[in-house]
């Protein structure tokens, strides 16, 4: 039986985006970051690099960097749970240059 109605494109686009995303720890963490940290934190900080399990998070200010440093152990656990593997072992938080943050 043929389907006569158009299908929503959202499902196909999401599947394509998942296939095209790089298979790296950073890409996985960037994908789950907003849901793990919440919209408020995601607007002020984001994962920018990863090396040997150390995730660098760039923050809009030194205050946010310090706050995320304090939240580090909890965020590491939540990020690892969200990606389904012990991929992140520590956070390294820094602040962006004054002109570097929107």
C-alpha positions as CSV (number, residue, x, y, z in Angstrom):
1,X,0.0,0.0,0.0
2,X,1.4,3.4,-1.0
3,X,1.4,6.3,1.2
4,X,-0.2,9.3,-0.4
5,X,0.4,12.0,2.3
6,X,3.7,13.7,2.6
7,X,5.8,12.7,5.7
8,X,7.3,15.3,8.0
9,X,10.9,16.2,7.1
10,X,12.0,16.5,10.8
11,X,12.6,12.8,11.3
12,X,14.6,12.5,8.1
13,X,16.7,15.6,8.9
14,X,17.4,14.4,12.4
15,X,18.5,11.0,11.1
16,X,20.8,12.6,8.5
17,X,22.3,15.0,11.1
18,X,23.1,12.0,13.4
19,X,24.8,10.2,10.5
20,X,26.8,13.2,9.5
21,X,28.0,14.2,13.1
22,X,31.6,13.3,13.8
23,X,32.0,10.3,16.1
24,X,34.1,12.1,18.7
25,X,33.7,12.6,22.4
26,X,33.5,16.3,21.9
27,X,30.7,15.9,19.3
28,X,28.8,13.6,21.7
29,X,29.2,16.0,24.6
30,X,28.2,19.0,22.5
31,X,25.0,17.2,21.4
32,X,23.9,16.5,25.0
33,X,25.3,19.6,26.7
34,X,22.1,21.7,26.7
35,X,19.9,18.9,28.2
36,X,22.5,18.0,30.8
37,X,23.3,21.6,32.0
38,X,20.1,23.3,31.3
39,X,19.3,26.3,29.1
40,X,20.7,28.9,31.5
41,X,24.1,27.4,31.8
42,X,24.2,26.4,28.1
43,X,23.6,30.1,27.2
44,X,26.7,31.1,29.2
45,X,29.1,28.1,28.6
46,X,29.8,25.5,26.1
47,X,32.3,22.6,25.5
48,X,35.0,23.7,23.0
49,X,37.6,20.9,23.1
50,X,38.4,17.6,24.6
51,X,41.7,15.8,25.1
52,X,42.3,12.5,26.9
53,X,38.9,12.8,28.8
54,X,39.5,16.4,29.9
55,X,36.7,18.6,28.5
56,X,37.4,22.3,28.1
57,X,34.4,24.5,28.7
58,X,34.5,28.1,27.5
59,X,32.4,30.4,29.7
60,X,31.2,33.9,29.1
61,X,32.8,35.2,32.3
62,X,35.2,34.2,35.1
63,X,32.3,33.9,37.5
64,X,30.7,31.3,35.2
65,X,34.0,29.4,34.9
66,X,34.3,29.3,38.7
67,X,30.7,28.1,39.1
68,X,31.2,25.3,36.6
69,X,34.5,24.3,38.3
70,X,32.5,23.9,41.5
71,X,29.9,21.9,39.7
72,X,32.5,19.8,37.8
73,X,32.2,16.4,39.5
74,X,28.4,16.4,39.2
75,X,28.5,17.6,35.6
76,X,31.1,14.9,34.7
77,X,28.8,12.2,36.1
78,X,25.7,13.6,34.3
79,X,27.6,14.0,31.0
80,X,28.9,10.4,31.1
81,X,25.4,9.2,31.9
82,X,24.0,11.1,28.9
83,X,26.6,9.8,26.4
84,X,26.4,6.3,27.9
85,X,30.1,5.9,28.5
86,X,32.8,7.1,30.9
87,X,34.2,9.5,28.2
88,X,34.7,12.6,30.4
89,X,37.0,12.4,33.4
90,X,37.4,16.2,34.3
91,X,36.3,19.7,33.3
92,X,38.7,22.5,32.6
93,X,36.8,25.8,32.6
94,X,38.0,29.1,31.1
95,X,36.5,32.4,30.1
96,X,36.3,33.7,26.6
97,X,37.9,37.0,25.7
98,X,35.6,40.0,26.1
99,X,34.8,40.2,22.4
100,X,34.5,36.4,22.0
101,X,31.1,35.9,23.6
102,X,27.8,37.0,22.1
